[in-house]
Amino acid sequence: MSVAATTARANVNLALVKYWGKRDPALNLPATGSISITLGGLSVETDVEFGGPGPDRLEIEGQPASGEEASRIAGFLDLVRREAGVEAGAHVATRATVPRGIGLASSAATFAALALAATRAAGLRLSQPALSVLARRGSGSAARSVFGGFVEWHRGERPDGSDSLAEPLAPPDHWDLRVVVAVTDAAPKAVSSRAGMARAASSPLYPAWVEGVDADLAEARAAIRARDLEALGLVAEHSALKMHAVGLGARPPLLYWRGTTIECMHRVWALRQEGTRAFLSIDAGPQVKVLCAPGDAPRVADTLGAVPGVQRVLTCALGGGVELVG
C-alpha cells in the first residue's frame, strides 16, 4: 500500500455508436456494445492515498464531495479495498479540465482515472482489460476511457460482467480527426445519464434501438479501418439521433436539447450541404459535438461559435488512455 498519493489522468470519450440502456444496472452492464473515440485535452486527474483509520475524505475541485457523487466514489473505493484486502480509509482529490454533469462524459474520465490511481495506491497492478472491467463499475463509459484512440466496449454475455469490457480498435495516430464541441448550456443537466437510461426502457422505440446497434457497430468498425470519414460520420449521427428519439418516446419524455442545440444541428447540416464534411453527435446533454477533418475544424468552430447561445467552442484531437502522472 502506498504511503504517498498516486495520481492518474484520464480523458473523456465520445461514443460514436452510443451506449444507452443497461441489462444490469447494479453492474453497469450495457444492453448493447458501443464504439467511441478518446478526446485529448478534456481530462480528469485523480489523487488517491490510503492510510489510517476513519472515513474516506473525498474532494472534487478542492471542495468536499457530497450527495450521489460522494456515494459513487466511496462505493467504488470499497470495490478496490475488497480486491486488495485493504481496510484503510482513503483520501481522494480530483481536478478536471471538463465541467461535470453537462453531457461531456466527465464521469467516464473520473472513474477511469480513479480506477488506475486507487488500484495502484492499494498495491494492485491490473491489466488493462481488468482495469476496464473495474472502471465500468463506477461509470459504464469509463470502461472506454481506459484506452486511447478508437475503442469498442463489448456488451458481454456473462451475468457477472467479466466479459463486458472495452478494447482498443486503433491507436490515436491511426487517423487524424478533430471533434469540435459547442457548449450550449453549462448548467448541470436535470436528468442524469443514469436516470435517463432507466427512463428510456419505457419507450416503445427502445427494442428497435437495441436491435439496430449491431449493424451500426459493424458499419463503424469498417469505416475506422478504411479511414472513411463520411461513413463513420453518418453512422455516428444516425446513432445519436436514434438515441434521442428513444428519449422522446419515453414516459415521461426525455429531451436534453435546448434551442441552441437545434440551431447548431441545422448549421452543421448546412455546412455539409456546402461541401464541408462535418457530422454531429449529441450525448445525454445539450452539447453538440462535430466530427470532422483537421483542415475543416476552424470553419466548423467559427460556424458553431457564431450561433446565438453558444457559450464556448472547444476543438479536440484524439487522445490517449489512462496514465499515471508523476
Beta strands, then each sheet from edge to edge (+ up, - down):
strand 1: 6-17
strand 2: 22-24
strand 3: 29-30
strand 4: 34-50
strand 5: 57-60
strand 6: 63-64
strand 7: 90-96
strand 8: 150-153
strand 9: 166-170
strand 10: 178-183
strand 11: 278-281
strand 12: 288-292
strand 13: 312-317
strand 14: 323-325
sheet 1: 6+ 5- 7- 4+ 1- 14+
sheet 2: 2+ 3-
sheet 3: 6+ 5- 7- 4+ 8- 9+
sheet 4: 11+ 12- 10+ 13-
end
